[in-house]
């Protein structure tokens, strides 16, 4: 964590007594200076994992598009075997 970076925003939320005690225990176990440090670390982890999830989703979408292209070519090939003239599709897919 960059200690010298100025922090100008504040986030506030309520915890149950059990949640607060659990967070306090984590703070003591981790040797953090404050509950804020633990909460800030959790936010950093969430932000970091969000980027990985986005990359994973982008990869899955790319692979799905590739599979759709393969299926589309195969459908066109099979349709061409059924009809004397190959089937053509317009840009709308109809």
Secondary structure, 3 states (H helix, E strand, C coil): CCCCCCCCCCCCCCCCHHHHHHHHHHHHHHCCCCHHHHHHHHHHHHHHHHHHHHHHHHHHHHHHHHHHHHHHHHHHHHHHHHCCCCCCCCCCCC
